[in-house]
Amino acid sequence: MEEEVFLIDDNGNRISCDKISSHIGLANAILEKNENLKLEFEKSGKASPLEFLLGDKGYITVSNMGLYQEVIYDSVLVTEKQKRWLLYYHEEGYKFKNLALEKQSTERGEN
């Protein structure tokens, strides 16, 4: 199985690059190609482009590293197009991390 990392944007588009092997690298490349998104990131106060894309723009990260298969998303921001991808990866047995649930848990003082 080929190892890969990629992002899924709010339109359900899968974003990857053969030359980039990390989510943070992909996030940086996305912002470099989109000046408006880059400006939004700079104004957001987020620590990293990946944090911004996940938490503000609703992007999804997918990791497929052999036995390590994980999807990270925010259920509050997920779109209908992205839900199809989530269902697919659920059926494929990927581990899921829902950032919205983690935020709620932290706000309740559980973390």
MODELLER restraints for C-alpha pairs under 7 A, 6 or more apart:
rsr = mdl.restraints
at = mdl.atoms
rsr.add(forms.Gaussian(group=physical.xy_distance, feature=features.Distance(at['CA:1:A'], at['CA:66:A']), mean=6.40, stdev=0.5))
rsr.add(forms.Gaussian(group=physical.xy_distance, feature=features.Distance(at['CA:3:A'], at['CA:64:A']), mean=5.43, stdev=0.5))
rsr.add(forms.Gaussian(group=physical.xy_distance, feature=features.Distance(at['CA:3:A'], at['CA:65:A']), mean=4.64, stdev=0.5))
rsr.add(forms.Gaussian(group=physical.xy_distance, feature=features.Distance(at['CA:3:A'], at['CA:66:A']), mean=6.30, stdev=0.5))
rsr.add(forms.Gaussian(group=physical.xy_distance, feature=features.Distance(at['CA:4:A'], at['CA:21:A']), mean=6.76, stdev=0.5))
rsr.add(forms.Gaussian(group=physical.xy_distance, feature=features.Distance(at['CA:4:A'], at['CA:63:A']), mean=6.21, stdev=0.5))
rsr.add(forms.Gaussian(group=physical.xy_distance, feature=features.Distance(at['CA:4:A'], at['CA:64:A']), mean=5.26, stdev=0.5))
rsr.add(forms.Gaussian(group=physical.xy_distance, feature=features.Distance(at['CA:4:A'], at['CA:65:A']), mean=6.36, stdev=0.5))
rsr.add(forms.Gaussian(group=physical.xy_distance, feature=features.Distance(at['CA:5:A'], at['CA:21:A']), mean=6.23, stdev=0.5))
rsr.add(forms.Gaussian(group=physical.xy_distance, feature=features.Distance(at['CA:5:A'], at['CA:22:A']), mean=6.15, stdev=0.5))
rsr.add(forms.Gaussian(group=physical.xy_distance, feature=features.Distance(at['CA:5:A'], at['CA:23:A']), mean=6.36, stdev=0.5))
rsr.add(forms.Gaussian(group=physical.xy_distance, feature=features.Distance(at['CA:5:A'], at['CA:62:A']), mean=5.72, stdev=0.5))
rsr.add(forms.Gaussian(group=physical.xy_distance, feature=features.Distance(at['CA:5:A'], at['CA:63:A']), mean=4.61, stdev=0.5))
rsr.add(forms.Gaussian(group=physical.xy_distance, feature=features.Distance(at['CA:5:A'], at['CA:64:A']), mean=6.18, stdev=0.5))
rsr.add(forms.Gaussian(group=physical.xy_distance, feature=features.Distance(at['CA:6:A'], at['CA:14:A']), mean=6.77, stdev=0.5))
rsr.add(forms.Gaussian(group=physical.xy_distance, feature=features.Distance(at['CA:6:A'], at['CA:15:A']), mean=5.57, stdev=0.5))
rsr.add(forms.Gaussian(group=physical.xy_distance, feature=features.Distance(at['CA:6:A'], at['CA:16:A']), mean=4.80, stdev=0.5))
rsr.add(forms.Gaussian(group=physical.xy_distance, feature=features.Distance(at['CA:6:A'], at['CA:23:A']), mean=6.44, stdev=0.5))
rsr.add(forms.Gaussian(group=physical.xy_distance, feature=features.Distance(at['CA:6:A'], at['CA:61:A']), mean=6.01, stdev=0.5))
rsr.add(forms.Gaussian(group=physical.xy_distance, feature=features.Distance(at['CA:6:A'], at['CA:62:A']), mean=5.43, stdev=0.5))
rsr.add(forms.Gaussian(group=physical.xy_distance, feature=features.Distance(at['CA:6:A'], at['CA:63:A']), mean=6.77, stdev=0.5))
rsr.add(forms.Gaussian(group=physical.xy_distance, feature=features.Distance(at['CA:7:A'], at['CA:14:A']), mean=5.80, stdev=0.5))
rsr.add(forms.Gaussian(group=physical.xy_distance, feature=features.Distance(at['CA:7:A'], at['CA:15:A']), mean=5.04, stdev=0.5))
rsr.add(forms.Gaussian(group=physical.xy_distance, feature=features.Distance(at['CA:7:A'], at['CA:16:A']), mean=6.66, stdev=0.5))
rsr.add(forms.Gaussian(group=physical.xy_distance, feature=features.Distance(at['CA:7:A'], at['CA:59:A']), mean=6.53, stdev=0.5))
rsr.add(forms.Gaussian(group=physical.xy_distance, feature=features.Distance(at['CA:7:A'], at['CA:60:A']), mean=5.45, stdev=0.5))
rsr.add(forms.Gaussian(group=physical.xy_distance, feature=features.Distance(at['CA:7:A'], at['CA:61:A']), mean=4.59, stdev=0.5))
rsr.add(forms.Gaussian(group=physical.xy_distance, feature=features.Distance(at['CA:7:A'], at['CA:62:A']), mean=6.10, stdev=0.5))
rsr.add(forms.Gaussian(group=physical.xy_distance, feature=features.Distance(at['CA:8:A'], at['CA:14:A']), mean=4.51, stdev=0.5))
rsr.add(forms.Gaussian(group=physical.xy_distance, feature=features.Distance(at['CA:8:A'], at['CA:15:A']), mean=5.95, stdev=0.5))
rsr.add(forms.Gaussian(group=physical.xy_distance, feature=features.Distance(at['CA:8:A'], at['CA:59:A']), mean=5.60, stdev=0.5))
rsr.add(forms.Gaussian(group=physical.xy_distance, feature=features.Distance(at['CA:8:A'], at['CA:60:A']), mean=4.99, stdev=0.5))
rsr.add(forms.Gaussian(group=physical.xy_distance, feature=features.Distance(at['CA:8:A'], at['CA:61:A']), mean=6.49, stdev=0.5))
rsr.add(forms.Gaussian(group=physical.xy_distance, feature=features.Distance(at['CA:9:A'], at['CA:59:A']), mean=4.68, stdev=0.5))
rsr.add(forms.Gaussian(group=physical.xy_distance, feature=features.Distance(at['CA:9:A'], at['CA:60:A']), mean=6.59, stdev=0.5))
rsr.add(forms.Gaussian(group=physical.xy_distance, feature=features.Distance(at['CA:10:A'], at['CA:58:A']), mean=6.15, stdev=0.5))
rsr.add(forms.Gaussian(group=physical.xy_distance, feature=features.Distance(at['CA:10:A'], at['CA:59:A']), mean=5.94, stdev=0.5))
rsr.add(forms.Gaussian(group=physical.xy_distance, feature=features.Distance(at['CA:10:A'], at['CA:79:A']), mean=6.05, stdev=0.5))
rsr.add(forms.Gaussian(group=physical.xy_distance, feature=features.Distance(at['CA:10:A'], at['CA:82:A']), mean=6.52, stdev=0.5))
rsr.add(forms.Gaussian(group=physical.xy_distance, feature=features.Distance(at['CA:11:A'], at['CA:81:A']), mean=6.08, stdev=0.5))
rsr.add(forms.Gaussian(group=physical.xy_distance, feature=features.Distance(at['CA:12:A'], at['CA:81:A']), mean=5.02, stdev=0.5))
rsr.add(forms.Gaussian(group=physical.xy_distance, feature=features.Distance(at['CA:12:A'], at['CA:82:A']), mean=4.99, stdev=0.5))
rsr.add(forms.Gaussian(group=physical.xy_distance, feature=features.Distance(at['CA:16:A'], at['CA:26:A']), mean=6.92, stdev=0.5))
rsr.add(forms.Gaussian(group=physical.xy_distance, feature=features.Distance(at['CA:20:A'], at['CA:26:A']), mean=6.46, stdev=0.5))
rsr.add(forms.Gaussian(group=physical.xy_distance, feature=features.Distance(at['CA:23:A'], at['CA:50:A']), mean=6.97, stdev=0.5))
rsr.add(forms.Gaussian(group=physical.xy_distance, feature=features.Distance(at['CA:24:A'], at['CA:50:A']), mean=5.50, stdev=0.5))
rsr.add(forms.Gaussian(group=physical.xy_distance, feature=features.Distance(at['CA:27:A'], at['CA:49:A']), mean=5.59, stdev=0.5))
rsr.add(forms.Gaussian(group=physical.xy_distance, feature=features.Distance(at['CA:27:A'], at['CA:50:A']), mean=5.28, stdev=0.5))
rsr.add(forms.Gaussian(group=physical.xy_distance, feature=features.Distance(at['CA:28:A'], at['CA:49:A']), mean=6.17, stdev=0.5))
rsr.add(forms.Gaussian(group=physical.xy_distance, feature=features.Distance(at['CA:31:A'], at['CA:37:A']), mean=5.91, stdev=0.5))
rsr.add(forms.Gaussian(group=physical.xy_distance, feature=features.Distance(at['CA:31:A'], at['CA:38:A']), mean=4.80, stdev=0.5))
rsr.add(forms.Gaussian(group=physical.xy_distance, feature=features.Distance(at['CA:32:A'], at['CA:38:A']), mean=6.84, stdev=0.5))
rsr.add(forms.Gaussian(group=physical.xy_distance, feature=features.Distance(at['CA:41:A'], at['CA:49:A']), mean=6.65, stdev=0.5))
rsr.add(forms.Gaussian(group=physical.xy_distance, feature=features.Distance(at['CA:41:A'], at['CA:52:A']), mean=6.27, stdev=0.5))
rsr.add(forms.Gaussian(group=physical.xy_distance, feature=features.Distance(at['CA:46:A'], at['CA:52:A']), mean=5.85, stdev=0.5))
rsr.add(forms.Gaussian(group=physical.xy_distance, feature=features.Distance(at['CA:53:A'], at['CA:59:A']), mean=5.42, stdev=0.5))
rsr.add(forms.Gaussian(group=physical.xy_distance, feature=features.Distance(at['CA:54:A'], at['CA:60:A']), mean=6.29, stdev=0.5))
rsr.add(forms.Gaussian(group=physical.xy_distance, feature=features.Distance(at['CA:54:A'], at['CA:73:A']), mean=6.69, stdev=0.5))
rsr.add(forms.Gaussian(group=physical.xy_distance, feature=features.Distance(at['CA:55:A'], at['CA:74:A']), mean=6.84, stdev=0.5))
rsr.add(forms.Gaussian(group=physical.xy_distance, feature=features.Distance(at['CA:58:A'], at['CA:74:A']), mean=6.32, stdev=0.5))
rsr.add(forms.Gaussian(group=physical.xy_distance, feature=features.Distance(at['CA:58:A'], at['CA:77:A']), mean=4.93, stdev=0.5))
rsr.add(forms.Gaussian(group=physical.xy_distance, feature=features.Distance(at['CA:58:A'], at['CA:78:A']), mean=5.94, stdev=0.5))
rsr.add(forms.Gaussian(group=physical.xy_distance, feature=features.Distance(at['CA:59:A'], at['CA:73:A']), mean=6.87, stdev=0.5))
rsr.add(forms.Gaussian(group=physical.xy_distance, feature=features.Distance(at['CA:60:A'], at['CA:71:A']), mean=6.95, stdev=0.5))
rsr.add(forms.Gaussian(group=physical.xy_distance, feature=features.Distance(at['CA:60:A'], at['CA:72:A']), mean=5.73, stdev=0.5))
rsr.add(forms.Gaussian(group=physical.xy_distance, feature=features.Distance(at['CA:60:A'], at['CA:73:A']), mean=4.80, stdev=0.5))
rsr.add(forms.Gaussian(group=physical.xy_distance, feature=features.Distance(at['CA:61:A'], at['CA:71:A']), mean=5.60, stdev=0.5))
rsr.add(forms.Gaussian(group=physical.xy_distance, feature=features.Distance(at['CA:61:A'], at['CA:72:A']), mean=5.18, stdev=0.5))
rsr.add(forms.Gaussian(group=physical.xy_distance, feature=features.Distance(at['CA:61:A'], at['CA:73:A']), mean=6.75, stdev=0.5))
rsr.add(forms.Gaussian(group=physical.xy_distance, feature=features.Distance(at['CA:62:A'], at['CA:70:A']), mean=5.82, stdev=0.5))
rsr.add(forms.Gaussian(group=physical.xy_distance, feature=features.Distance(at['CA:62:A'], at['CA:71:A']), mean=4.59, stdev=0.5))
rsr.add(forms.Gaussian(group=physical.xy_distance, feature=features.Distance(at['CA:62:A'], at['CA:72:A']), mean=6.66, stdev=0.5))
rsr.add(forms.Gaussian(group=physical.xy_distance, feature=features.Distance(at['CA:63:A'], at['CA:69:A']), mean=5.36, stdev=0.5))
rsr.add(forms.Gaussian(group=physical.xy_distance, feature=features.Distance(at['CA:63:A'], at['CA:70:A']), mean=5.16, stdev=0.5))
rsr.add(forms.Gaussian(group=physical.xy_distance, feature=features.Distance(at['CA:63:A'], at['CA:71:A']), mean=6.47, stdev=0.5))
rsr.add(forms.Gaussian(group=physical.xy_distance, feature=features.Distance(at['CA:64:A'], at['CA:70:A']), mean=6.84, stdev=0.5))
rsr.add(forms.Gaussian(group=physical.xy_distance, feature=features.Distance(at['CA:69:A'], at['CA:94:A']), mean=5.02, stdev=0.5))
rsr.add(forms.Gaussian(group=physical.xy_distance, feature=features.Distance(at['CA:69:A'], at['CA:95:A']), mean=6.10, stdev=0.5))
rsr.add(forms.Gaussian(group=physical.xy_distance, feature=features.Distance(at['CA:70:A'], at['CA:94:A']), mean=5.22, stdev=0.5))
rsr.add(forms.Gaussian(group=physical.xy_distance, feature=features.Distance(at['CA:70:A'], at['CA:95:A']), mean=4.60, stdev=0.5))
rsr.add(forms.Gaussian(group=physical.xy_distance, feature=features.Distance(at['CA:70:A'], at['CA:96:A']), mean=5.74, stdev=0.5))
rsr.add(forms.Gaussian(group=physical.xy_distance, feature=features.Distance(at['CA:71:A'], at['CA:94:A']), mean=6.67, stdev=0.5))
rsr.add(forms.Gaussian(group=physical.xy_distance, feature=features.Distance(at['CA:71:A'], at['CA:95:A']), mean=6.23, stdev=0.5))
rsr.add(forms.Gaussian(group=physical.xy_distance, feature=features.Distance(at['CA:71:A'], at['CA:96:A']), mean=4.92, stdev=0.5))
rsr.add(forms.Gaussian(group=physical.xy_distance, feature=features.Distance(at['CA:71:A'], at['CA:97:A']), mean=6.24, stdev=0.5))
rsr.add(forms.Gaussian(group=physical.xy_distance, feature=features.Distance(at['CA:72:A'], at['CA:96:A']), mean=5.98, stdev=0.5))
rsr.add(forms.Gaussian(group=physical.xy_distance, feature=features.Distance(at['CA:72:A'], at['CA:97:A']), mean=4.74, stdev=0.5))
rsr.add(forms.Gaussian(group=physical.xy_distance, feature=features.Distance(at['CA:72:A'], at['CA:98:A']), mean=6.08, stdev=0.5))
rsr.add(forms.Gaussian(group=physical.xy_distance, feature=features.Distance(at['CA:73:A'], at['CA:97:A']), mean=6.44, stdev=0.5))
rsr.add(forms.Gaussian(group=physical.xy_distance, feature=features.Distance(at['CA:73:A'], at['CA:98:A']), mean=5.26, stdev=0.5))
rsr.add(forms.Gaussian(group=physical.xy_distance, feature=features.Distance(at['CA:73:A'], at['CA:99:A']), mean=5.94, stdev=0.5))
rsr.add(forms.Gaussian(group=physical.xy_distance, feature=features.Distance(at['CA:74:A'], at['CA:98:A']), mean=5.34, stdev=0.5))
rsr.add(forms.Gaussian(group=physical.xy_distance, feature=features.Distance(at['CA:74:A'], at['CA:99:A']), mean=4.77, stdev=0.5))
rsr.add(forms.Gaussian(group=physical.xy_distance, feature=features.Distance(at['CA:74:A'], at['CA:100:A']), mean=5.05, stdev=0.5))
rsr.add(forms.Gaussian(group=physical.xy_distance, feature=features.Distance(at['CA:75:A'], at['CA:98:A']), mean=6.29, stdev=0.5))
rsr.add(forms.Gaussian(group=physical.xy_distance, feature=features.Distance(at['CA:75:A'], at['CA:100:A']), mean=5.86, stdev=0.5))
rsr.add(forms.Gaussian(group=physical.xy_distance, feature=features.Distance(at['CA:76:A'], at['CA:100:A']), mean=6.26, stdev=0.5))
rsr.add(forms.Gaussian(group=physical.xy_distance, feature=features.Distance(at['CA:105:A'], at['CA:111:A']), mean=6.32, stdev=0.5))
